[in-house]
């Protein structure tokens, strides 16, 4: 701020005029470089930790997949490189492709069911009264918080062919042929029960996430749509779904990864049986590596699963970039 004399002899303050010329290009460039350097410095510890926790094990699994590593090699501390022999042994058998097909179909059904039910529960939460909504949220939290092994045990009791309440209920309502039904006698019925458990535990996360997204939508949009005569279905198609689509896409991708890697529920029920009819890739990896001690072949299955997950991640990134361009 500058001063200038006036006729009465009193100096009047004149506000300083901002410089009309833009800051020098070199100064702006150096400021941008400093900002990027600070950002990289802040991200560096997280990158180092992730590299140690994720990249190193992945590289070790890749190296083991080219080695003959059984109990004998571990005891004798031998490193025996066999090239692609483990890959030929795993991928020339029909078992890996049968298990892969079963895993893909099983994962697809789980993801579609989880996202559909979670979206429905979130929309239901929006319309319920406060006491009913709190009760439903408490039930969802209980299902989400229950340990996997405990939930698996409960489902084993529910579907027990002699004492399970499911068989007794079905027989009581007129389906007498379902009395003493052996749910785990075949792979299809066993995977149905296992999938029901996985969906039951996954729905709360999807429902709460979508419900949080619904609460973030501006209420004025619904009021304006109501004044234009839009009903519930049209409001959902024109307002709710476009707002929730990126979030639902993200949840679908996360569910795809989680369900593809599902292991505990499947192994805890029948250890992949009967006769391997409920075995998925994660169970095959565990059985090959831990039960049979063929760690090199188990590493091949792990590399195959990582490749599939990387492929799925690339597809998700492609869809995400495409949605950002069209937004």
Secondary structure, 3 states (H helix, E strand, C coil): CEEEECCCCCEEEECCCCCCCCCCHHHHHHHHHHHHHHHHHHHHHHHHHHHHHHHHHHHHHHHHCCECCCHHHHHHCCCCECCCHHHHHHHCCHHHHHHHHHHHHHHHHHHHHHHHHHHHHHHHHHHCCHHHHHHHHHHHHHHHHCCHHHHHHHHHHHCCCCCCHHHHHHHHCCCHHHCCCCCCCCHHHHHHHHHHHHHHHHHHHHHHHHHHHHHCCCHHHHHHHHHCCCCHHHHHHHHHHHHHHHHHHHHHHHHHHHHHCCCHHHHHHHCCCCCCCCCCHHHHHHHHHHHCCCHHHHHHHHHHHHHHHHHHHHHHHHHHHHHHHHC
